[in-house]
Structure formats: structure tokens, C-alpha cells
Amino acid sequence: MDRLQRTFAERVQQSVRYGQGRAMTVGLERRTDPASYQWDGMRRGGSRREPFVLAQFTLEGHGEYADARGTVRQSAGGLFVAVIPSAHRYGLPANGVAGIGQSGADLLDSGGVAARGSSWSFFWVMTNHSYFVERVKAWQAQAGACLSPGLDSALFARGAELVEGVCAGRFEDEWAWERSLLGLMIELDRSARRAIYPPQPRDEWLGRIRRAVEHDPSRRVAVEDVARAAGLSRTAFAHRFREVTGLTPAAYATELRLDLVRRMLSSTDEPLKSIARATGFASANHLGKVFRRHHALTCGQYRRQFRYG
């Protein structure tokens, strides 16, 4: 956010135009007045024969986007990708609540003053590049216009890089900005595919334990804590986990910790005692027994066979 604000220190938006009528405009905005920020996708220009795409990335606050699928709150780390013209609306909701379908008058309080407390900070990319437009249309039919990749996602990073590149004049020719636009398009496709084909339930349940182990490998996973975060009792969580994955939570956690042990054995000279401590085993002796039971090798034998270098 700070870097983008420095990029836009003296401008609200910047455009670039190259051959064959292809153009791109980017911008960074913070909106606080619901009455003055309401857009109708059928009245933003463009034509059916020559449409363009608007990708709007939320940094802070929230807005709303609405189309035939319904109204979606736009929060930090989310974005919408709209083909223009098309039947959609977006804007800043009045007083932080629904307002996307309201008129300007409806967005004023009883005293005729714009509702306070709402704000929406975002950057946006707008282009009429025909290939980009067609790719967006292809996945939008299934995934919809709204995605939630997160502020630290590759998609947000590609969008920010493109915005900075346009404003700093880093694109020496149309191939340079097209390459950057292609990078954004690929990340949009990837995020849309995840929305269309979400992770399988097994991956989701394994991920709960994996994240707990990765957070602090030196501690044994407290299944009751993971279960509580999932809104389940320990027994219900363990039953559902085994039903979906074919493993117990403890068995999967052990697999993950042994994977870390193998990497440490093959890439470091750490003594077994230190490795056991770092990976959540009670002692070097305990680690040795578990490792041999799983791999039919002692830790020393594994290290000699697989030591890098």
C-alpha cells in the first residue's frame, strides 16, 4: 500500500497506449463518500464489439459489487474483475452496510449528508486488450467476477507491479507491458481456477494439521486446539479427519514431522538431540524409535545414504 501511494504521489491515474488500439489505464483511490461513488457497468463506456476489463483490488476498507449472481462485499485482499459493458454495479455502501442498488439520494442520511464511517481504498487496472478480455470472459462464466486471493498473493503482487510499471514508465514498448499484463492474466486464471475447482475435502482437512505443525514444529500438535478452531470437539474432529483422510490426526502430524527430520538429516550436521527438539519428539531415543519404525533405517543410516554433498 505505501509503495503504491508513493507511486501515485501526484496523480490519480495513469494511462499507456500502444499500437493496434490497445490501451491500459491504472489508478489508486480512496473513496469515503457513498453518494459520489456508485458505478453502473452498462454506463461506463465501451461497446459490445469493443469491451474492456476492469480489475479492482481492495487494499483497505470495503465496497460492494453486485451482478446477477448477487452482492459481494469487497474487503482487503479481494477483487472483482468486470467486463464493461455488462450488467453489474459497484460502489461504496452507505454507512458500511448494503447500498449497492440505491440511488444517490438513498445514500444520504436524513439530513441530506453522505453517510460517514465508510471508506474503500483500492487500485485498479483497466484494459481493452482483446486476448485479456476473452480470457476473463472464459472463466468468469463459471467463477463469477469476485475473487479472494489475499493481499500477500501472487495475484495482488502482479497487479501492483503492473500499476507501478505503467506509472514509472518502465515499459519501453508494447511487448514489455504485454508481458506484464500476461503475468497478471495468468495469476487471474490461476485464482479463478481455484474458485471453480476448490481444494478437495481431504486437502482441506490435512491442511488443518499441516498448518499447526508448520506454525511450530517443535511442539506436539494439540488436536483439541485444532478441533476448537474448526468448531468441533476433539472426538468429532478426529472421527471426521479419519473419515475424510484415512489417517488419524496424530499419524499425519508424525508424517509431517518425520519429513522435516529427513530434510534435517540430509542437509545439516545437527546432532540427533537437536533435531528431536526442533521437530517435537521427546528425545533423541524417541525420535530414533519412531524413525526406524517408519523407514526401516536408523537416523544415522539415513544420513549416510542421503547426505547432500
C-alpha positions in Angstrom: 0.0 0.0 0.0 2.7 2.5 1.0 4.7 1.8 -2.2 1.7 2.3 -4.3 0.9 5.5 -2.6 4.4 6.8 -3.3 4.0 5.8 -6.9 0.8 7.9 -7.1 2.1 10.8 -5.1 1.0 13.3 -7.7 -1.6 11.5 -9.8 -4.9 9.7 -9.5 -4.4 7.6 -12.6 -2.0 7.0 -15.5 -2.6 5.6 -19.0 -0.5 3.9 -21.6 -1.4 3.3 -25.2 0.3 1.2 -27.9 -0.4 0.1 -31.4 -3.5 -1.6 -32.8 -5.7 0.5 -30.4 -4.6 -1.4 -27.3 -4.6 0.7 -24.1 -4.4 0.3 -20.4 -5.2 2.7 -17.5 -4.3 2.2 -13.9 -5.2 4.1 -10.7 -5.2 4.2 -6.9 -8.1 5.7 -5.0 -9.6 6.0 -1.5 -13.3 6.7 -1.5 -15.2 7.9 1.5 -18.4 9.4 0.1 -21.0 6.7 -0.9 -23.1 9.3 -2.8 -20.3 10.1 -5.2 -19.0 6.6 -5.8 -21.6 4.4 -7.5 -21.0 2.8 -10.9 -23.3 1.1 -13.4 -21.5 -1.3 -15.7 -23.8 -0.5 -18.5 -23.0 3.2 -18.4 -19.2 3.1 -18.2 -18.4 3.3 -21.8 -17.1 0.5 -24.1 -19.3 -1.4 -26.5 -20.4 -5.0 -27.1 -17.9 -5.1 -30.1 -15.1 -3.4 -28.2 -15.4 -4.2 -24.5 -12.8 -3.6 -21.8 -12.0 -5.2 -18.5 -11.7 -3.5 -15.1 -9.8 -5.4 -12.3 -10.2 -3.6 -8.9 -8.1 -4.7 -6.0 -9.2 -3.8 -2.4 -6.4 -2.7 -0.1 -8.4 -1.4 2.9 -12.0 -0.8 4.0 -14.7 -2.3 1.9 -17.1 -1.7 -1.0 -19.7 -3.8 -2.8 -20.0 -5.5 -6.2 -23.3 -6.8 -7.5 -24.4 -8.6 -10.6 -26.9 -11.4 -11.5 -25.2 -13.7 -9.0 -25.8 -11.4 -6.1 -24.0 -8.8 -4.0 -20.4 -9.5 -2.8 -18.7 -7.4 -0.1 -15.3 -6.3 -1.3 -12.7 -6.5 1.6 -8.9 -6.2 1.8 -7.3 -9.0 -0.3 -10.3 -9.4 -2.6 -11.0 -8.1 -6.0 -13.6 -8.0 -8.7 -13.0 -8.3 -12.5 -15.7 -6.8 -14.6 -16.2 -6.8 -18.3 -17.6 -3.4 -19.5 -20.2 -3.0 -20.6 -22.1 -5.7 -18.7 -25.0 -5.8 -16.2 -23.3 -5.1 -12.8 -22.9 -2.3 -10.2 -20.2 -1.5 -7.7 -19.7 1.2 -5.2 -19.2 2.3 -1.6 -22.0 1.2 0.6 -23.7 3.7 2.8 -22.6 3.7 6.4 -20.8 0.3 5.9 -24.0 -1.5 5.0 -25.7 -2.6 1.9 -26.3 0.2 -0.6 -25.2 -1.1 -4.0 -28.6 -0.8 -5.5 -29.5 2.5 -4.0 -29.7 5.8 -5.7 -27.5 8.8 -4.7 -30.4 10.2 -2.7 -30.9 6.9 -0.9 -27.2 7.0 0.2 -27.7 10.3 2.2 -28.8 10.4 5.8 -31.9 12.1 6.9 -30.2 15.4 6.9 -29.0 15.2 3.4 -25.4 14.4 4.3 -23.4 11.5 3.0 -23.2 8.6 5.5 -19.9 8.6 7.5 -17.7 5.8 8.5 -17.3 4.1 5.1 -14.1 4.0 3.2 -12.7 2.0 0.4 -9.0 2.0 -0.7 -8.1 0.1 -3.9 -6.0 0.1 -7.0 -7.3 -0.8 -10.4 -6.2 -1.9 -13.9 -8.4 -1.3 -16.9 -7.5 -2.6 -20.4 -9.1 -3.3 -23.8 -6.5 -5.9 -24.8 -8.7 -8.4 -26.7 -6.9 -11.5 -25.5 -7.1 -10.4 -21.9 -10.9 -9.6 -22.3 -11.6 -13.0 -23.8 -9.7 -14.9 -21.2 -11.6 -13.1 -18.4 -14.9 -13.9 -20.1 -14.0 -17.6 -20.4 -13.5 -18.2 -16.6 -15.9 -15.5 -15.4 -18.9 -17.6 -16.6 -18.0 -20.3 -14.0 -16.1 -18.5 -11.3 -18.0 -15.2 -11.2 -16.5 -11.7 -11.1 -15.2 -11.8 -7.5 -12.0 -13.5 -6.2 -10.4 -13.5 -2.8 -6.7 -14.4 -3.2 -5.3 -12.2 -0.3 -3.1 -9.2 0.0 0.1 -11.3 0.0 -1.0 -13.3 -3.0 0.9 -13.5 -6.3 -2.2 -12.0 -8.0 -2.0 -8.8 -5.9 1.8 -8.7 -6.4 1.4 -8.9 -10.2 -1.3 -6.3 -10.2 0.8 -3.9 -8.1 3.9 -4.5 -10.3 1.8 -3.6 -13.4 0.5 -0.4 -11.9 4.0 0.7 -10.8 5.4 -0.2 -14.2 2.9 2.0 -16.0 3.3 4.9 -13.7 7.1 4.8 -13.6 7.3 4.5 -17.4 9.2 1.2 -17.2 7.6 -0.3 -20.3 9.8 0.7 -23.3 7.4 -0.8 -25.8 4.2 -2.7 -26.2 5.8 -6.1 -25.7 7.1 -5.1 -22.3 3.7 -4.1 -20.9 2.1 -7.0 -22.7 4.4 -9.4 -20.8 3.5 -7.8 -17.5 -0.2 -7.9 -18.4 0.2 -11.6 -19.3 1.6 -12.2 -15.9 -1.4 -10.6 -14.3 -3.7 -12.7 -16.6 -2.0 -15.9 -15.6 -2.5 -15.2 -11.9 -6.1 -14.3 -12.5 -6.6 -17.6 -14.4 -5.0 -19.5 -11.5 -7.1 -17.8 -8.8 -10.3 -18.3 -10.9 -9.4 -22.0 -11.3 -9.1 -22.4 -7.6 -12.5 -20.8 -7.2 -14.1 -23.1 -9.8 -12.3 -26.2 -8.5 -11.8 -25.7 -4.8 -9.4 -28.0 -2.8 -10.8 -31.4 -2.2 -12.1 -32.0 1.4 -9.1 -34.3 2.1 -6.7 -31.5 1.3 -8.7 -29.1 3.5 -8.6 -31.4 6.5 -4.9 -32.3 6.0 -4.2 -28.6 5.8 -5.6 -28.0 9.3 -3.0 -30.3 10.8 -0.2 -29.2 8.4 -0.6 -25.6 9.4 -0.5 -26.5 13.1 2.8 -28.4 12.6 4.3 -25.7 10.4 3.4 -23.0 12.9 5.8 -24.6 15.5 7.3 -27.9 14.6 9.0 -28.2 18.0 5.6 -28.6 19.7 3.4 -31.6 19.6 0.2 -30.8 17.8 -2.7 -30.2 20.3 -5.5 -31.8 18.4 -8.0 -30.2 20.8 -6.9 -26.7 19.7 -7.2 -27.6 16.0 -10.6 -29.1 16.7 -11.7 -26.0 18.6 -10.7 -23.8 15.7 -12.8 -26.0 13.4 -15.8 -25.6 15.8 -15.7 -29.3 16.8 -15.0 -31.4 19.8 -11.7 -33.4 19.8 -13.6 -36.6 19.3 -15.7 -35.3 16.5 -12.7 -33.7 14.8 -10.7 -36.9 15.0 -13.6 -39.0 13.7 -14.2 -36.7 10.7 -10.5 -36.4 10.0 -10.1 -40.1 9.7 -13.3 -40.5 7.7 -12.1 -38.0 5.1 -8.3 -38.7 5.0 -7.9 -42.3 6.1 -5.4 -41.1 8.8 -5.6 -40.1 12.4 -4.5 -36.5 13.2 -1.6 -37.8 15.2 -0.4 -40.1 12.5 -0.4 -37.3 9.9 1.3 -34.9 12.3 4.0 -37.6 12.8 4.4 -37.9 9.0 4.9 -34.2 8.7 7.5 -34.1 11.5 9.4 -37.0 10.1 9.5 -35.3 6.7 11.3 -32.4 8.5 13.6 -34.8 10.2 14.6 -36.3 6.9 15.4 -32.9 5.5 17.5 -32.0 8.5 19.4 -35.3 8.4 20.2 -34.9 4.8 21.1 -31.2 4.7 22.6 -30.4 8.2 25.1 -31.7 10.7 22.8 -31.1 13.6 23.0 -33.8 16.3 20.0 -36.1 16.7 19.2 -34.5 20.1 18.8 -31.0 18.4 16.8 -32.5 15.6 14.4 -34.2 18.0 14.0 -31.0 19.9 13.3 -29.0 16.8 10.7 -31.4 15.4 8.7 -32.1 18.5 10.0 -35.5 19.6 10.5 -36.2 23.3 14.1 -37.2 23.0 16.7 -38.5 20.5 15.9 -42.0 21.6 12.2 -41.5 21.0 12.9 -40.0 17.5 15.2 -42.9 16.7 12.5 -45.5 17.5 9.8 -43.7 15.5 12.1 -43.1 12.6 13.2 -46.7 12.4 9.6 -48.0 12.7 8.6 -45.8 9.7 11.7 -46.2 7.5 13.4 -49.4 8.5 16.6 -47.4 8.9 18.3 -45.7 11.8 18.7 -41.9 11.6 22.5 -42.5 11.2 22.0 -44.9 8.3 19.6 -42.5 6.6 22.0 -39.6 7.0 24.9 -41.6 5.5 22.9 -42.6 2.5 21.2 -39.4 1.7 23.5 -36.6 3.0 23.7 -33.9 0.4 27.3 -33.3 -0.8 
